[in-house]
Amino acid sequence: MRSSRLGLLAAAGAVGLLLVTTGAQAATASPFGSLDFGSSSGSAEPATDGGFISKTPYTPGQAVGDYQPAPAGYTPVYTESVARHGSRALSSLKYDDLSLQLWEIAETQGELTSVGKEFGPALRALMAANQTLGYGNLSGLGVTEHRQMGARVAQRLPRLFDAIATQQGAITLTSSGADRAVDSAENFGQGLSAEFPAVADRIAPASTDPGLLYFHDTDAEYKDYEDNDPRLTAAADQVEDLPRTREVSRHMMTKLYTAAFVDRLTAGEFTLVDRGKGETTIENEVDAAYMLYNTYIITPGMSAEGDWNFARFVDPADAQWMAYTNDAEDFYAKGPGFVGEDVTFRMATVLRDEFLRGLAAHTGADAVPGADFRFAHAETIIPFAALLKLPGSTVQQPEGTLYTYENNPWRGAQVSPMGANVQWDVFAGPDGGRLVRMLYNERETAFAQPCNPVSAGSFFYTPAELARCLPEISPAA
């Protein structure tokens, strides 16, 4: 039996297609009809990243030298951030193992296509790399992403770190406690201290705070929503026989396997269970396509471990379709979700309030310069972005109108790629005043209304304004 998560993915994708195509369009040669992955409102561009969604490797959104300067006389006195861990290996032995089990059956029975014959050896090599790294651990690229991020914060705020060094300020690193978050914190610190050695002894030993940075796992109301909400259950129930999802899945499978073998897969002849936790199965072609896709999207983040070229096994249009269905699941499970509902992001209030506490602690005239860096997960960043209504996370969906790439700007690759981050820089003025600037994925970003900057077009806000307006951005439903 397919998991409810997979049910939501496929239901979202297939129903979304029905919402944005006509019958004539759906009859075109494309397996997706004429589904538009862009935005009719111009709020988002078509996906061009290979369909890697939230597994997209990190790229800073803006060059360090391109930020709007602080007003004359203002110098940095504090910075704080939260970042997702860097690129990683697969989270567990699951997608890859099930894909290999299916391939081994087809190989034994002589049911592989010419492309399919290449898949097994490539998959075994990828699995070996995952085992060497340790499932769920940072890849070489993930290490580099956070070391470079640590270096860039020192390049952005050299006067702050000089003040921390000379005034005995504190730099803290806090993680969720998961290994990949712990390692991200350590590598960030190494990048920072390598760029600005004078603060190496000001970086405190890394600590953990799962209540602050892994809140999705402990919030009872959210867990109930995730497991029992009838709207999610209804979407999952719709997946079983939607023709469009099955067509896409068959298209993916026949690239690797003969049509006769895929017919048997579709008929339910094979039941495979992962040899990791034993909680995931392949029972049909939709399950198998999902396992293949989720194996494929980890490969860009493991570029330091090999030249995988898994694009030869997944056609671009198929990858984009699966990207959409995965984005739909994350949108409803972690992101903006349904109009009038805040259960998916209200739990991030604890993190918002921690940012405000950090800000308040550095607004007094006697405050010592410092920096607080936090390291977490997509399940942290996505709700936090929705809570703050950061760009791309501003639009909820009415019940009965399914999220699509045409009617909503939300994209996992933009909202929470690997290494995604939110940073606040605090500056002190000659009169003792303070100003705050926000960076989202290292791009200077305005706070959402009703927050008002110090002047039109400015990215700077007073702490008093943020204390006033941030609780108003996402009030309880």
Buried (B, 14 or more C-beta within 10 A) or exposed (E): EBBBBBBBBBBBBBBBBBEBBEEEBBEEEEBBBBBBBEBEEEBBEEBEBBBBBBBBBBEBBBEBEEBEEBBEEBBBBBBBBBBBBBBBBBBBBBBBBBBBBBBBBBBEEEBBBEEBEBBBEBBBEBBEBBEEBEBBBBBBBBBBBBBBBBBBBBEBBEEBBBBBBEEEBBBBBBBBBBBBBBBBBBBBBBBBBEBBEEBBEBBEEBEBBBEBBBBBEEBEEBEEBBEEBEBBBEBBEBBBEBEBBBBBBBBBBBBBBBEEBBBBBBEEEBEBBBEBEEEBBBBBBBBBBBBBBBBBBBBBBBBBBEEBEBBEBBBEBBBBBBBBBBBBBBBBBBBBBBEEBBBBBBBBBBBBEBBBEBBBBBBEEEBBBBBBBBBBBBBBBBBBBBBBBBBBBBBBBEEEEBBBBBBBBBBBBBBBBBBBBBBBBBBBBEEEBBBBBBBBBBBBBBBBEEBBBBEEEBBBBBBEBBEEBBBEBBEEE
